[in-house]
Amino acid sequence: MKIALFSDVYVPAISGVSTSTQLLRNELINKGHEVFVYTVKDPEAINDDKNIVRLPSLPFISEKRISINVNPRTRSQLRAENFEIIHTQTEFGLGTLGRSLARSDNIPFVHTFHTLYDDFTRDMLANWPRFIDNSAAKLMRNISRNFCNSADEVIVPTEKTSYLLKEYGVTTPLHIIPTGLALGRFRKAAAEEEQKKKTRSMLGLKPGDTVLLYLGRVSNEKHIDELFDYLFKLFPQMPQLKLVVTGEGAALTRLKKRVKSEKQTDHVIFTGPVPIEEVPHYYAMADIFTSASQSETQGLTYVEALAAGLPILVREDPCLQGVVDSGYNGYYFVDEKSFVEGLDLLIEQLHEDRDKLSRNASSSATKYDVSHFADKVLNVYQLAKQK
């Protein structure tokens, strides 16, 4: 099949959507399909692969970019490709372009819903009057409902997302397909002991440090402040405990200022964004992955961490059902008390049998292998073509 993917974010940007879109593209090509990706221009994108088409864009909220007006020539070029499937990854920008093409040329149209906007708008507008927050949340639900109902089939990563879309009023068939990951590179990094030491040394970490890692978008909806609230109380008692924050986003400058003002620079290390090929090494050098986010639709970074052999300590959320097996590969927390308890248990397990805990983590990620994911997506494409 000749397939067009439309996304407002793509590598080298670090996000679950960019990772998911790239992995789907690569696996569909491996299975013999011709795939184009239409995405935004990104100053960081230098050497794109074949059929990655970047369209003009502008900076948007939370370090995102959004496409701007597409000229008639580009639209004509799109129509000339005679795509058999349009698959959008966003409800905005490039997503609306993909939908427009599907409608005008009667092309089967599949959409993947990635982002729960209720949490996103609440955190982005936390300092605005409540009526603005409520109005924005209602608007985002309406946009989500209308876009999903315009598709032939909709893919969601979790039962939680499916339930919420039904609550929004989505009537298009929903297919729950956990996003697949290419796990090999994370497992390979976990086995590279010398690279682990090199990465830790580069970050100024000592051999005896216990390293927690947050990796992902550094924005308000990720609730990194909650991790700070808990850890800043623990650092005086646990001088070897460190937190590495890897990624970029709208909250980065503010969080750096908070760490400096509260005199925690010896314990919190900000790496900024790292090249995508280096990401597995950042997982591998850490001891525990942590996140307080409740705005995930699946938590791809959690699975990446597991694949790299990291146990995880993360905020409980319905989207993580089946990801965390308490005591086997990590723990949930819901408040400060459960965070501290989970951290203590993981540190104890690491001391007792680090290799066993790492094996447990890695094996629990196997079910998210990308080849299974692509096969399920292809089945949805066939359903869309039958309509």
Secondary structure, 3 states (H helix, E strand, C coil): CEEEEECCCCCCCCCHHHHHHHHHHHHHHHCCCEEEEEEECCCCCCCCCCCEEEECEEECHHHCEEECCCCHHHHHHHHHCCCCEEEECCCCCHHHHHHHHHHHHCCCEEEECCCCHHHHHHHHCCCCCHHHHHHHHHHHHHHHHHHHHCCCEEEECCHHHHHHHHHHCCCCCEEECCCCECCHHHHHHHCCHHHHHHHHHHCCCCCCCEEEEEECCCCHHHCHHHHHHHHHHHCCCCCCEEEEEECCCCCHHHHHHHHHHCCCCCCEEEEECCCHHHHHHHHHHCCEEEECCCCCCCCHHHHHHHHCCCCEEEECCHHHCCCCCECCCEEEECCHHHHHHHHHHHHHHHHHHHHHHHHHHHHHCHHHEHHHHHHHHHHHHHHHHCC
